[in-house]
Amino acid sequence: MHPQNKITESCELLDDQGRVTRPGYAVQPLWRYDRKKIKAGWHRIKEWDYYAILSPENGYGITFTIADLGYIGIAAVCWLDFKTPGAVQYDALSLLPMGRTGFPSTSGTGTVAFENKNLKLSFAVSGHQRVITVDAPGFAAGEGSKGLKGTITLSQDPAMDTMAIATSWKKNPRAFYYNQKINCMPARGSVSVGDRRYDFKADSDFGTLDWGRGNWTYKNRWYWGSASSLLDGEPIGWNLGYGFSDRTPATENMIFYQGTAHKLDEVTFHMDTGNYLAPWKITSNDRRFEMDFLPLVDRQSQTDFVVIKSVQHQVFGHFSGTIVLDDGQQLELDRVLGFAEDVLNWW
Protein backbone atom coordinates (compact mmCIF):
# COMPACT_ATOMS: atom_id res chain seq x y z
CA MET A 1 0.00 0.00 0.00
CA HIS A 2 1.15 3.54 -0.67
CA PRO A 3 0.22 7.00 0.67
CA GLN A 4 -2.82 8.69 -0.83
CA ASN A 5 -2.36 12.40 -1.47
CA LYS A 6 -5.67 13.98 -0.48
CA ILE A 7 -6.34 17.49 -1.82
CA THR A 8 -8.49 19.63 0.48
CA GLU A 9 -8.24 23.13 -1.03
CA SER A 10 -9.08 24.59 -4.42
CA CYS A 11 -6.17 24.94 -6.83
CA GLU A 12 -5.36 25.40 -10.49
CA LEU A 13 -5.27 22.09 -12.34
CA LEU A 14 -2.31 23.00 -14.57
CA ASP A 15 0.72 25.24 -14.17
CA ASP A 16 2.22 27.42 -16.91
CA GLN A 17 4.04 24.38 -18.33
CA GLY A 18 0.79 22.42 -18.61
CA ARG A 19 1.63 20.06 -15.73
CA VAL A 20 -0.70 19.02 -12.90
CA THR A 21 0.00 21.33 -9.97
CA ARG A 22 -1.12 18.98 -7.21
CA PRO A 23 -1.59 15.32 -8.17
CA GLY A 24 -3.93 13.44 -5.88
CA TYR A 25 -7.55 12.74 -5.04
CA ALA A 26 -10.36 14.69 -3.40
CA VAL A 27 -14.00 14.20 -2.48
CA GLN A 28 -15.05 17.20 -4.57
CA PRO A 29 -13.60 18.56 -7.87
CA LEU A 30 -11.20 21.10 -6.33
CA TRP A 31 -8.96 21.58 -9.37
CA ARG A 32 -9.84 24.45 -11.72
CA TYR A 33 -9.83 23.25 -15.31
CA ASP A 34 -8.93 25.63 -18.14
CA ARG A 35 -8.64 24.07 -21.59
CA LYS A 36 -6.45 26.97 -22.75
CA LYS A 37 -3.71 25.92 -20.32
CA ILE A 38 -3.25 22.50 -21.91
CA LYS A 39 0.14 22.19 -23.61
CA ALA A 40 -0.88 19.81 -26.37
CA GLY A 41 -2.43 19.81 -29.82
CA TRP A 42 -6.20 19.66 -30.20
CA HIS A 43 -5.96 16.00 -31.25
CA ARG A 44 -4.66 15.01 -27.78
CA ILE A 45 -7.36 16.72 -25.71
CA LYS A 46 -10.24 14.50 -24.56
CA GLU A 47 -13.44 15.75 -22.93
CA TRP A 48 -16.51 13.70 -22.07
CA ASP A 49 -19.62 13.34 -19.93
CA TYR A 50 -21.09 9.87 -19.43
CA TYR A 51 -24.21 8.89 -17.47
CA ALA A 52 -25.43 5.43 -16.49
CA ILE A 53 -28.92 5.09 -14.96
CA LEU A 54 -30.06 1.70 -13.71
CA SER A 55 -33.41 0.39 -12.42
CA PRO A 56 -32.64 -2.82 -10.50
CA GLU A 57 -36.22 -3.66 -9.57
CA ASN A 58 -37.47 -3.29 -13.15
CA GLY A 59 -34.49 -4.90 -14.82
CA TYR A 60 -33.54 -2.16 -17.27
CA GLY A 61 -31.18 0.77 -17.63
CA ILE A 62 -29.80 3.35 -20.03
CA THR A 63 -26.48 5.06 -20.67
CA PHE A 64 -25.67 8.34 -22.40
CA THR A 65 -22.39 9.67 -23.77
CA ILE A 66 -21.23 12.94 -25.27
CA ALA A 67 -17.50 13.07 -26.01
CA ASP A 68 -15.08 15.28 -27.92
CA LEU A 69 -11.89 13.36 -28.72
CA GLY A 70 -10.41 16.02 -30.97
CA TYR A 71 -10.40 13.93 -34.14
CA ILE A 72 -13.98 12.85 -33.67
CA GLY A 73 -17.08 13.64 -31.62
CA ILE A 74 -19.34 10.93 -30.26
CA ALA A 75 -22.89 11.01 -28.94
CA ALA A 76 -24.43 7.72 -27.91
CA VAL A 77 -27.39 6.20 -26.15
CA CYS A 78 -27.56 2.56 -25.05
CA TRP A 79 -30.69 0.80 -23.81
CA LEU A 80 -30.05 -2.09 -21.42
CA ASP A 81 -32.38 -5.01 -20.79
CA PHE A 82 -31.29 -7.19 -17.86
CA LYS A 83 -34.16 -9.67 -18.19
CA THR A 84 -33.77 -10.82 -21.80
CA PRO A 85 -30.81 -9.84 -21.47
CA GLY A 86 -29.26 -7.54 -24.07
CA ALA A 87 -28.07 -4.07 -25.05
CA VAL A 88 -28.91 -1.88 -28.03
CA GLN A 89 -26.78 1.17 -28.80
CA TYR A 90 -27.13 4.06 -31.20
CA ASP A 91 -24.11 6.24 -32.01
CA ALA A 92 -23.81 9.52 -33.87
CA LEU A 93 -20.43 10.87 -34.95
CA SER A 94 -19.05 14.27 -35.90
CA LEU A 95 -15.75 14.84 -37.65
CA LEU A 96 -12.99 17.03 -36.20
CA PRO A 97 -14.92 18.78 -33.40
CA MET A 98 -11.59 20.04 -31.97
CA GLY A 99 -13.15 21.33 -28.76
CA ARG A 100 -16.12 23.05 -30.37
CA THR A 101 -18.57 20.72 -28.60
CA GLY A 102 -18.58 23.25 -25.79
CA PHE A 103 -18.04 21.21 -22.64
CA PRO A 104 -18.30 23.25 -19.41
CA SER A 105 -15.08 23.64 -17.44
CA THR A 106 -16.82 22.41 -14.29
CA SER A 107 -19.15 19.52 -13.56
CA GLY A 108 -21.40 21.69 -11.41
CA THR A 109 -23.07 23.89 -14.00
CA GLY A 110 -23.71 24.38 -17.70
CA THR A 111 -25.08 22.44 -20.65
CA VAL A 112 -23.52 20.25 -23.29
CA ALA A 113 -25.55 19.01 -26.26
CA PHE A 114 -25.39 17.18 -29.57
CA GLU A 115 -27.88 17.28 -32.42
CA ASN A 116 -28.32 15.78 -35.86
CA LYS A 117 -31.35 14.43 -37.71
CA ASN A 118 -31.23 11.08 -35.91
CA LEU A 119 -30.20 12.06 -32.38
CA LYS A 120 -30.73 14.99 -30.05
CA LEU A 121 -29.04 14.66 -26.68
CA SER A 122 -28.61 17.24 -23.93
CA PHE A 123 -27.09 17.27 -20.44
CA ALA A 124 -28.16 20.37 -18.49
CA VAL A 125 -26.93 21.08 -14.96
CA SER A 126 -28.64 23.67 -12.81
CA GLY A 127 -28.53 23.86 -9.04
CA HIS A 128 -28.55 20.31 -7.72
CA GLN A 129 -30.37 18.83 -10.72
CA ARG A 130 -28.95 17.13 -13.80
CA VAL A 131 -31.51 16.91 -16.59
CA ILE A 132 -30.88 14.49 -19.46
CA THR A 133 -33.11 14.81 -22.51
CA VAL A 134 -32.93 12.51 -25.50
CA ASP A 135 -34.80 12.18 -28.79
CA ALA A 136 -33.37 9.48 -31.03
CA PRO A 137 -35.65 8.69 -33.99
CA GLY A 138 -32.76 6.72 -35.49
CA PHE A 139 -32.71 4.29 -32.56
CA ALA A 140 -34.00 0.80 -33.39
CA ALA A 141 -34.34 -2.05 -30.89
CA GLY A 142 -36.05 -4.60 -33.09
CA GLU A 143 -39.45 -4.80 -34.75
CA GLY A 144 -41.91 -2.31 -33.29
CA SER A 145 -39.27 -0.57 -31.18
CA LYS A 146 -38.07 2.24 -33.42
CA GLY A 147 -37.24 5.53 -31.77
CA LEU A 148 -36.18 6.40 -28.24
CA LYS A 149 -37.26 9.53 -26.39
CA GLY A 150 -37.34 10.72 -22.81
CA THR A 151 -36.23 12.93 -19.94
CA ILE A 152 -34.49 11.79 -16.77
CA THR A 153 -33.57 14.05 -13.86
CA LEU A 154 -30.81 13.14 -11.42
CA SER A 155 -30.68 14.79 -8.01
CA GLN A 156 -27.27 15.44 -6.48
CA ASP A 157 -26.99 16.04 -2.76
CA PRO A 158 -24.40 18.84 -2.47
CA ALA A 159 -23.21 17.48 0.88
CA MET A 160 -22.49 14.03 -0.58
CA ASP A 161 -18.87 13.07 -1.20
CA THR A 162 -17.78 12.21 -4.73
CA MET A 163 -14.58 10.90 -6.31
CA ALA A 164 -12.23 13.38 -7.96
CA ILE A 165 -8.71 12.69 -9.13
CA ALA A 166 -5.95 14.48 -11.06
CA THR A 167 -2.93 12.48 -12.21
CA SER A 168 -0.38 12.57 -15.01
CA TRP A 169 1.69 10.03 -16.94
CA LYS A 170 5.30 9.28 -16.01
CA LYS A 171 6.36 9.11 -19.67
CA ASN A 172 4.70 12.44 -20.44
CA PRO A 173 4.17 14.76 -17.43
CA ARG A 174 2.10 17.16 -19.54
CA ALA A 175 -0.44 14.42 -20.20
CA PHE A 176 -3.09 14.37 -17.50
CA TYR A 177 -6.34 12.76 -16.38
CA TYR A 178 -8.83 14.92 -14.47
CA ASN A 179 -11.96 13.05 -13.52
CA GLN A 180 -14.98 13.17 -11.25
CA LYS A 181 -17.32 10.27 -10.59
CA ILE A 182 -20.64 10.93 -8.84
CA ASN A 183 -22.55 7.94 -7.48
CA CYS A 184 -25.91 7.46 -5.78
CA MET A 185 -27.93 10.16 -7.58
CA PRO A 186 -31.68 9.34 -7.37
CA ALA A 187 -33.22 9.20 -10.86
CA ARG A 188 -36.76 10.11 -11.88
CA GLY A 189 -38.38 10.38 -15.28
CA SER A 190 -39.21 8.10 -18.15
CA VAL A 191 -37.95 6.84 -21.48
CA SER A 192 -40.08 5.55 -24.35
CA VAL A 193 -38.58 2.88 -26.59
CA GLY A 194 -40.86 2.49 -29.55
CA ASP A 195 -44.37 2.43 -28.09
CA ARG A 196 -43.31 1.22 -24.64
CA ARG A 197 -42.69 3.53 -21.70
CA TYR A 198 -40.14 2.80 -18.98
CA ASP A 199 -40.20 4.74 -15.71
CA PHE A 200 -37.36 5.59 -13.33
CA LYS A 201 -38.25 6.23 -9.70
CA ALA A 202 -36.12 8.16 -7.22
CA ASP A 203 -36.72 5.77 -4.33
CA SER A 204 -35.11 2.81 -6.11
CA ASP A 205 -33.19 3.93 -9.21
CA PHE A 206 -29.84 5.71 -9.36
CA GLY A 207 -27.60 7.47 -11.84
CA THR A 208 -23.82 7.74 -12.03
CA LEU A 209 -21.78 10.44 -13.76
CA ASP A 210 -18.32 10.01 -15.27
CA TRP A 211 -17.01 13.53 -15.97
CA GLY A 212 -13.61 13.60 -17.67
CA ARG A 213 -11.18 16.14 -19.05
CA GLY A 214 -7.63 15.38 -20.09
CA ASN A 215 -4.61 15.36 -22.33
CA TRP A 216 -4.15 11.65 -22.91
CA THR A 217 -1.30 9.57 -24.23
CA TYR A 218 -2.19 7.58 -27.34
CA LYS A 219 -2.67 3.99 -26.10
CA ASN A 220 -4.25 3.11 -22.76
CA ARG A 221 -6.08 0.25 -21.13
CA TRP A 222 -8.32 0.94 -18.17
CA TYR A 223 -10.55 -0.92 -15.77
CA TRP A 224 -13.57 0.76 -14.15
CA GLY A 225 -16.29 -0.50 -11.85
CA SER A 226 -19.26 1.27 -10.28
CA ALA A 227 -22.48 0.63 -8.42
CA SER A 228 -25.13 2.65 -6.58
CA SER A 229 -27.84 1.17 -4.38
CA LEU A 230 -29.51 1.19 -0.97
CA LEU A 231 -28.53 -0.87 2.07
CA ASP A 232 -31.22 -0.88 4.76
CA GLY A 233 -32.53 2.36 3.28
CA GLU A 234 -29.14 4.11 3.24
CA PRO A 235 -27.33 5.05 -0.01
CA ILE A 236 -24.29 2.92 -0.76
CA GLY A 237 -22.04 2.74 -3.80
CA TRP A 238 -18.48 2.57 -5.02
CA ASN A 239 -16.08 3.68 -7.70
CA LEU A 240 -13.15 1.51 -8.72
CA GLY A 241 -10.55 2.32 -11.36
CA TYR A 242 -6.99 1.59 -12.41
CA GLY A 243 -4.72 0.67 -15.28
CA PHE A 244 -3.57 4.01 -16.74
CA SER A 245 -1.75 7.21 -15.73
CA ASP A 246 0.58 7.39 -12.74
CA ARG A 247 -1.45 6.35 -9.70
CA THR A 248 1.46 6.79 -7.28
CA PRO A 249 -0.06 10.00 -5.79
CA ALA A 250 -3.53 8.45 -5.41
CA THR A 251 -6.04 5.93 -6.71
CA GLU A 252 -9.70 6.58 -7.49
CA ASN A 253 -11.01 3.67 -5.43
CA MET A 254 -13.74 4.72 -3.00
CA ILE A 255 -16.76 3.36 -1.17
CA PHE A 256 -19.66 5.77 -0.56
CA TYR A 257 -21.93 5.10 2.40
CA GLN A 258 -24.50 7.52 3.82
CA GLY A 259 -22.93 10.26 1.67
CA THR A 260 -19.39 9.82 3.02
CA ALA A 261 -16.38 8.53 1.06
CA HIS A 262 -14.22 5.72 2.44
CA LYS A 263 -10.88 5.49 0.65
CA LEU A 264 -9.50 2.22 -0.68
CA ASP A 265 -5.95 1.64 -1.87
CA GLU A 266 -5.60 -0.58 -4.95
CA VAL A 267 -8.05 -2.99 -6.57
CA THR A 268 -7.74 -5.81 -9.10
CA PHE A 269 -10.35 -7.18 -11.50
CA HIS A 270 -10.05 -10.94 -11.96
CA MET A 271 -11.83 -11.87 -15.20
CA ASP A 272 -11.75 -14.24 -18.13
CA THR A 273 -10.88 -12.05 -21.12
CA GLY A 274 -11.97 -14.88 -23.40
CA ASN A 275 -15.45 -14.84 -21.89
CA TYR A 276 -16.50 -11.62 -20.18
CA LEU A 277 -19.83 -13.20 -19.17
CA ALA A 278 -18.05 -15.70 -16.92
CA PRO A 279 -18.01 -14.79 -13.19
CA TRP A 280 -15.48 -12.17 -12.04
CA LYS A 281 -13.86 -11.43 -8.72
CA ILE A 282 -12.86 -7.93 -7.64
CA THR A 283 -10.49 -7.59 -4.71
CA SER A 284 -8.52 -4.85 -2.98
CA ASN A 285 -4.99 -5.14 -1.64
CA ASP A 286 -6.16 -3.88 1.76
CA ARG A 287 -8.86 -6.62 1.82
CA ARG A 288 -11.58 -4.02 2.29
CA PHE A 289 -13.38 -4.81 -0.96
CA GLU A 290 -14.06 -8.47 -1.72
CA MET A 291 -16.75 -9.02 -4.33
CA ASP A 292 -18.05 -11.67 -6.65
CA PHE A 293 -19.47 -10.19 -9.85
CA LEU A 294 -21.98 -12.16 -11.91
CA PRO A 295 -22.42 -10.66 -15.39
CA LEU A 296 -25.75 -10.22 -17.15
CA VAL A 297 -24.92 -8.10 -20.22
CA ASP A 298 -21.64 -7.47 -22.02
CA ARG A 299 -22.00 -4.12 -23.74
CA GLN A 300 -19.16 -4.72 -26.15
CA SER A 301 -17.96 -2.74 -29.13
CA GLN A 302 -14.98 -2.58 -31.42
CA THR A 303 -14.18 0.39 -33.62
CA ASP A 304 -11.31 0.98 -36.00
CA PHE A 305 -10.94 4.34 -37.70
CA VAL A 306 -7.23 3.68 -38.35
CA VAL A 307 -6.04 6.47 -36.07
CA ILE A 308 -8.72 5.92 -33.42
CA LYS A 309 -9.37 2.36 -32.31
CA SER A 310 -11.22 0.92 -29.36
CA VAL A 311 -12.05 -2.47 -27.85
CA GLN A 312 -14.62 -2.10 -25.09
CA HIS A 313 -16.34 -4.50 -22.73
CA GLN A 314 -18.64 -2.75 -20.27
CA VAL A 315 -20.23 -5.61 -18.35
CA PHE A 316 -23.38 -5.10 -16.28
CA GLY A 317 -24.26 -7.53 -13.52
CA HIS A 318 -24.64 -8.19 -9.81
CA PHE A 319 -22.06 -7.64 -7.07
CA SER A 320 -22.15 -9.75 -3.90
CA GLY A 321 -19.63 -9.69 -1.08
CA THR A 322 -18.21 -7.56 1.70
CA ILE A 323 -16.81 -4.07 2.09
CA VAL A 324 -15.06 -2.55 5.10
CA LEU A 325 -15.47 1.12 5.97
CA ASP A 326 -12.74 3.41 7.31
CA ASP A 327 -13.81 2.72 10.90
CA GLY A 328 -13.61 -1.04 10.43
CA GLN A 329 -17.36 -1.63 10.07
CA GLN A 330 -18.05 -4.52 7.71
CA LEU A 331 -21.05 -4.45 5.39
CA GLU A 332 -22.51 -7.42 3.52
CA LEU A 333 -24.03 -6.87 0.09
CA ASP A 334 -26.07 -9.19 -2.07
CA ARG A 335 -26.89 -8.79 -5.77
CA VAL A 336 -26.18 -5.08 -6.14
CA LEU A 337 -26.65 -4.07 -9.78
CA GLY A 338 -23.68 -2.26 -11.30
CA PHE A 339 -20.97 -2.65 -13.90
CA ALA A 340 -17.30 -3.38 -14.45
CA GLU A 341 -15.40 -2.70 -17.66
CA ASP A 342 -12.20 -3.49 -19.52
CA VAL A 343 -11.43 -0.92 -22.23
CA LEU A 344 -8.45 -0.62 -24.57
CA ASN A 345 -8.21 2.60 -26.55
CA TRP A 346 -5.89 4.04 -29.15
CA TRP A 347 -7.03 7.67 -29.19
N, C-alpha and C positions, 0 to 999 in steps of 0.2 A: 504494500500500500504506500501511497505517496501523499504529500501534503496537497490540500485543495486550497487554491488562492481565491478566497471569497472577496468580492468587490462590494463595498457598502456605500459608496458615494458616487454621485454622477461624475462623468469624465468624458473627454473626447475619445471617440473610438480610435482615430488614427492621428499620428503626429505629422509633421511637415514632410517626412520621408515616406509617408503612406504605411507606417508600421503600427501595429496595435500598441496603444499606450500602456494598457494594463491588462494583460492576459489573465483570464480567470472566469469564475462563474458568479452569478448573482441570482436573487429570487425575484428581481424586477429588471427590465432592460435599462440599465443605468448608463450605458455607453451612448454617446450622441453620434448618430450616423450621418455623414455628409458625403454623398456620392462624388462630389467634386474633389475630395481629398484623396481619392483612390489613385494610386500610381500604377496604372495599368491601362492597356487599350480597352476599348468598348467590348471587344470579343471575350475578354476575361471576366467581366463583371456579371454576376448572377444575382437576380432578385426574384423572390417568389413569395406567394401566400398560398397555403394549402389548408383546407378544412376537411375533417372527417367527422361525420355525425352518425351515431349508431343507435339503434332501437333494439335492445336485447330482448325485451318481452315480445316484440312483434316479429323479430327475425329478419330485419332489413336495415339498410344503411345507405349512405351516399357520401361521396367525396367530391371536392371541387378544387381545381388548381388554376391559378393564373401565374405564369412565369415569364420572365424576360431573361433569356440566356445570351443576349447580345446578337449572336447569329440568327436566332430564331425565337419567336414568341409562341407560347403554348397556353391554351385555355382548354380545360377538360372537365367533364363531369362523368362520374362512374356510379351506376346504380348497383347495389349489392343485395343479393338474396341469400340469406343464410339457411333457408329451409330447403330450397331445391337441390343443391345450392348453385350459385353462379354469380358472375359479374359481367356487366355490359358497360362499355366505356365509349364516349364520344369525344374526339379531339378536334380542335380547330387550331391551325397554325398561321403565323404571320412571319414574313421574311424580313430579317435585318431590323428588328425593333430598336436596337442600340440604345436602350434606356428610355425610349419615348412612351413606353407603356404608362409611366407616371406613378410608380409606386411611392407611397408616402415614406418619409424618412423615419417614422415612428410607427409602432404597432397600435398606438392608442388613439389614433384619430385618422380621418381621411377616407378616401374612396379610391378603389382601383377597379377598372372595368375592362371588358373585352366585348366587341360586337362584330358579327358578320351576319350574313343572311340565314345561317343555320344555328347560330348560338349567340345568345346574349347572356352575359354573366357579370354580376356586380357584387363586390364586397364593400359595404359601407359601415364605418365605425363612427358612432356618435355616443358620447357619454359612456355608459357601461353596456351598451348594446352593439352587437355585430349582426347586421342584417345581410343575408345572402339571398339574392334574387337570381333566378335562372329561367330562361325560356329557350329551349333547344328543340325546334321543330325538326332538326336533322337527326335527332336521337331515335334509334329504333331498337327495341328489345324483343323482336319477334313479331309474329302476326298479331295484329290488333293492338300493338303497344307502341305505335309511332308517336314521337313527341314526348318531351319532358318539360314540366313547368312547375314553378313553385317559389315559395318564400319561407325561409327558416331564420329565426332570430335566436341568437345565442346571448345569454346573459353572463357577464363577467363580474364577479365580486371583486371590487377594487382592493379589498383587504387580503385576498387570497394570494398566496405565493405562487410563482411561476418558475420556469427554468429559463435562464438566460446565460449565454456563454459567448466569449470572444477569444478565439485562438488563432494562431498562424501556423504556417508550415515551416519545418526546419530547413528544407531545401530552398525555400523562397520566403523570407520573412515579410515581404510585402503582400504575399497572398494571405487572406484571412477568411475566417468563418464567423459571422455574427448571427446569432440565432436565438429566438425565443419560442418556447413551447408553452402553450396554455392548455391545461387539462380541466376536466370537471366543469364545463360550462353547460348549464341546463339549456336544452333545445326545445323550441316550440314552433309550430308551423305545419305546413303540409307540402307534399310534392305529388303531382299527378304524372303518372307514367301511362301514356295512352289514355284510356278512359277510366283508369283506376286511381283512386286517391289514397295516399299514405300519410298518416299523421305522425307528428313527433310531439311528445308531451314532456313538459319540463320536470315532472316528478319522477321520470324514469329514463329519459334519453339525454345523452350528453354529446357535446361537440369538443373537438380538439383543434387547436391552431398550430401550424408550423410556419413561423414567420422567419424568412431568411434573407440575408444580404451578404454579399461576399465577393472577393476576388480569388477565384479558385485556380488551383493547378489543374492540368489537363485531365489526368486519369485518377479516379478515386473510387474506392469501394467502401460503402458504409452499411452499417447495421443500425436499425432503429426499431424500437418497440414502444407501445403506448397503450394505455387503457384508462378508462374513467367509469366509475360505478358508484354504488352505495354499499356500505357495510353497516348493518343495523341502523339505517337511516342517515348515516354520516357519509359525506363525499370522500371517496378514496380513488387514487389513480397513481400512475407512474409514467416517467419518461426515461427511456434507456437509449444510449447511443454511443457508438465507437467506430473505429476503423479508419479514420482520416484526420488530418491536421495533427498538430502536436498537442496531445492531451496531458503533457507533463504539468502545466499549471493547474488544470482542472478537468474533470469529466462532466458530462451532462446528465449523469444518472441520479435521479431523485424519485422519492416516494412522496405523494401528497396525501395528507390525512387531516380532515377537519380544517382544510385551508392552509396548513403549515407544511413546508418542505422538510424532508428528512434526507440528508445527503448520503449517497452511496459512493463507493470508490469505483471499482472497475467491474464490468459485467462481461459475460461470454454467452453467445448464442450457440447452442449445440444442435445442429440440424443436418439432415441428409440433403446435400445439394443436388442429388440425382432424383429426389422425390420430396418436394417441399410440402406435400400434404401428409408426409409421415410425421409422427409426434416429434416435438422439439423439447429440449430442456434449456432453461435460461438460468444462469447462476451468477452470483457475485463473489469476488475474491474475499470479501469480508463476511460471507455466509449470511448476509442479511436479506438476500433475495434469492429464493429457491422455488422455481416454478416449472411445472409441466405445462406445455402449450399444445393443445390439440387443434390442428387446423381444420377449417371448414371450406375456405375459398382461397385459392391462389390467384390474386389479381396480377397476372404476369404480362409482360410486354417486352418486345425487342424492337428497337429501331436502329436504323443504319442510314444516316445521311452523309456518309463518308467522313466528314469532319466531326460530326456529332453522332455518337453511338451510345446505346443504353441497353442494359439487360436488367430488368426489374422483376422482383418477386415480392409483392406486398401481400402477406398471408394473414387473413383474418381468422380468428378462432377463439378458443376459450383457455384462459389461464387458471390454473389451480395450484395452490401451494402456500408458502408462508413468507411473510415479510417481517422484518424487525425494525422498529422505529429507533430514533436517536436515543430514547430513554431506556431501551431494552425491551419494550413491550412487543410481544409477538402477536401477529394477526394471521388468522387462517382465512384463506379465500378459496371459493369454489366456483368454477365456471364463470369467470369474469370475461365478458366479451371485449376483445381488443385486437391488436395486430402486431406483427413483427415482420421486418422486411430485410432483404438482402439485395442491394442495388450496386451495380457496377456501371459507372458513367465515364465516357470520354467526352468532355464538354468544355 
